[in-house]
């Protein structure tokens, strides 16, 4: 069976967004690229919007992890 679907390699390098600082640096990069007309302002706005949401999700995950650790430590102390 032959299909016309072609799998394309992603031409863009992967961006590390594993820490809040990584996300902040990517936002700053988008800002600079927008400011110097390397990308259109509406595209820059969309990218920063997505990065802001990624940052919020990262922060919530980190807070949740810390809360679980604190709860475990509190339960251990009371046991």
Secondary structure, 3 states (H helix, E strand, C coil): CCCCCCCCCCCCCCCCCCCHHHHHHHHHHHHHHHHCCCCCHHHHHHHHHHHHHHHHHHHHHHHHHHHHHHHHHHHHHHC
